[in-house]
């Protein structure tokens, strides 16, 4: 029992010490798929319109919320306009938190520089209707304010006015965006997804149906390195690395103890 509590204490220290110390391990290499998203956004002219779709929930927020914040910082730094939506009900609050946090941090004006439209049910229906008129499905923002009162939304009517749509996803919404937005309306798409599903999206990059894919917390750390804005992506990756090293050491110690006992 005492050994078990020692292990618990070591794991707790492995998590809390990096947070309190602000410990960031250097990201030595950036994956090609993350760099493709960064390069595409970085080459867009000022005033370009980016849409972020928050299609994940609290269980995958540690992986995808840092990506959303890194993307917002990059877009605001480049003086781009950003619109947020959510097709998962659990994504509505997560999107709101990201926009309010980074919007205030980067001193951007709501309605002019960014808009958060919130959640709408319907999934494929929403995607199709956005190709005709966005105000058909998003007639108000997340505060129930008519979008006709928001200057940014007066110039963004449908996909033709959107330079890139990035789906932050924990499920199969990326494939749906490809089917309904890319195939039918030729909307440029990128994705940020959990590590569990990232491998199934690489063929879409090769087919040029996605401009790139950001792979979970690793991708968040890579994006933060590219933008030079260290955040929870790099911190979370550092915590994971320390915890993994601790687990490896504990396994080695356990095996060593086992073999020593057998020799007695």
Phi, psi and omega in degrees: 000320182295321179296322179299316180291329175296318179296315178302317181295320179295319178295318178299319178294321180297333180270315188281323183299313178299325179294312182292327182272352183061047187275121179240116173283142180293140174268110188281327186223141178252129181294151183300321184293324176291317180298327179296319178294313180301312182297321181297314180292319184295333182272351179289146180287161176304144179088355177297153184254124177245135175249131174250125178252120185265092185246058178207176183231185183302328183293334180249005179300322179302333178275319192258335179297319176298328177294315180301316181293320179295319178297317180297317179298317180297313181297316181292323178297326180272008179058044176260162178263135185233133177241133179248140174222169176218129176256354170255133179300328179286346179275346185300309182290325180295319176295318178300316180299316181295314182294317181293320180294306185283327177299317178289318181298319183268003177056052177256152186264128178291137181095327178261309184264331180206156179217139174242115186270346177082203188262141169225137177280159176124333175054261184298326178297319178298315181300318181290317182293329177297335177287338177267291176213125180297325183289353174289329182249326176248083181275343176225164175270190185291344176263012181066026176271131179303134184290345176294342179271356182258117184306320181299320184285347177289335180260351181247104185259321182202195183300333181299337182262004182250124182278330178201138173244125180249120179263118174265107197229144173244006181220218185261020183292333180299314179299324179293318177299320178297316182295315189262324184266315182284307186296317185274324188241000179059036178284129176292133185231147168224168182219150169230118189226166176291155183299335182297326187249002187296323186295331182284352181261348181301323177301330179289332175291315180297328178276001180062028174269344171232140178282343178171171180224132176260117188271090170056214182295325175300314178296324177298316178297320179296318181293322177296324176296316182295322181272350182062037174237082180301136181213208185290340177298308179292322178294314180297322178294323177295318178297315177302316181298314180296317180296321179294319177298318179298316180299316179300315179297319180295320177296318179296317180295318179298318179292321178298317179297320180299313182291325178294322178293324181292331181282342182285000000 
